[in-house]
Amino acid sequence: MPPASRLTDLHACPLIPAGPVTGPCVPTVLTGKLPQAVLGDLCICIGPPDAIVRGSRNVFIGKRLAARMGDNTAKGGAMVTGFPTVLIGERTPIVALDWSGAGAPCLKAAAAAGSPFVRA
């Protein structure tokens, strides 16, 4: 899970080695005492500002996707810093299990026991 990006955290793109997030961010949500960055927030860049164009698919802050280290920006860059103790991840995809095969009794027993692992 990547660290949360905030106001003043840095992004890098092909035009500039590192430019900070300038906001507006979400002033009512503080991450490490700084406003949390979200989808659409601007970053200093050469020419017009760069914008964060990707965020966590299922963490919303102020009705916008939360920005994290590694998320993309409009000019082909990415967020390169974040607050290391606040990690924002993605939801784990649900995988359909085949309950009809030879391993069905083992899978059913593991599910009934609430076990995260299956031992054959």
Stockholm file with secondary structure:
# STOCKHOLM 1.0

chainA/1-120         MPPASRLTDLHACPLIPAGPVTGPCVPTVLTGKLPQAVLGDLCICIGPPDAIVRGSRNVFIGKRLAARMGDNTAKGGAMVTGFPTVLIGERTPIVALDWSGAGAPCLKAAAAAGSPFVRA
#=GR chainA/1-120 SS CCEECBTTCEEEETTEEEEEEEECCEEEEEETTEEECBTTCEECCSSSCEEBCCCCSSCEETTEEBCBTTCBBTTSCEECCCEEEEECCCCCCCCCCCCSSTTHHHHHHHHHHTCSSCCC
#=GC SS_cons         CCEECBTTCEEEETTEEEEEEEECCEEEEEETTEEECBTTCEECCSSSCEEBCCCCSSCEETTEEBCBTTCBBTTSCEECCCEEEEECCCCCCCCCCCCSSTTHHHHHHHHHHTCSSCCC
//
